[in-house]
């Protein structure tokens, strides 16, 4: 059995091909993370909107309606039980949406962190290709447009809607926790 020796040039070619395959796989993975971040950010925004709607509806409708009717004595015991049960249903619904948003924010942050690691590694790899061994920038060896678009798309999806900062997830958590707490406090006061 004859063992083939690999020359230095052949070894460099093999490493470049392996690196290119790894780069393509990393770009595909970054694309999947970008789509997941877009979906999760819409989920957080939609859940927060639902939470706000349920909270406003619960607070205004029940506070006004129950206070108005109890002052006038318009409902009997069974009707009062119906409104109490309906109020508890909306409070429970508000809490459920709150917990769903908290879970979505958790997944959003874990995907974002994974994406940032991939982003940095892909950027380093592309920079290595462009700079090359002799540390000169060569315009002909610019990264493919697909790679640049993937990186830019990821950067655009790393912020949650309407709160473009690293504090966006914390803001959404505080808002979504304050709605059910506010509603629960004032509803059980009635």
KAVENDA-V785389 format. One line per field, one symbol per residue. ss: DSSP state (@ for helix, = for strand, . for the rest). A space follows every 50 residues. Layout:
ss: ???
This chain:
ss: .......@@@@@@@@@@@@@@@@@@@@@@@@@@@@@@@@@@@@@@@@@@@ @@@@@@@@@@@@@@@@@@@@@@....@@@@@@@@@@@@@@@@@@@@@@@@ @@@@@@@@@@@@@@@@@@@@@@@@@@@@@@@.......@@@...@@@@@@ @@@@@@...=..=....@@@@@@@@@@@@@@@@@@@@...
